[in-house]
Amino acid sequence: MCMNEFDEWNKQKQDIDIRKHTTPKEREIWWLYIGKNIGYEQNGDVSKFLRPVLVFRLFNSKMFFGIPMTSGDKNEESWYYLKSMHNNKKYFFLLTQARLFSSKRLHQVIRRIDYDEFKKVQMAFKRVMKI
């Protein structure tokens, strides 16, 4: 089963690589083709390999630093996650899963978080990364 998922992701990744870039804005949350990853790295869902990701820092039109999100239950006391609420649902920023992404991975914008919430994410990320 797992090897089949890697094969499917590899096919989809080849299609994504030939796409044109879309330029996101900081503070936007997008559905992103995050893929099938290794070990404890965060995956996208099995069907399209999508996951919501916050555009944390835009470097240029082709790449950005993003923080994946989940609606799955997380220990709200853990300092690895930061809880967010949207439409009366809980979401968590997966602070330890932050990384560089190509803007070719962008699928569809979900929403843009407000400046105050973004500041909380920045502070939590600094705390986790000890910077």
Summary of the structure (lengths in Angstrom):
residues: 131
radius of gyration: 14.6
end to end distance: 39.7
largest distance: 42.3
contacts: 353
relative contact order: 0.21
helix: 28%
strand: 37%
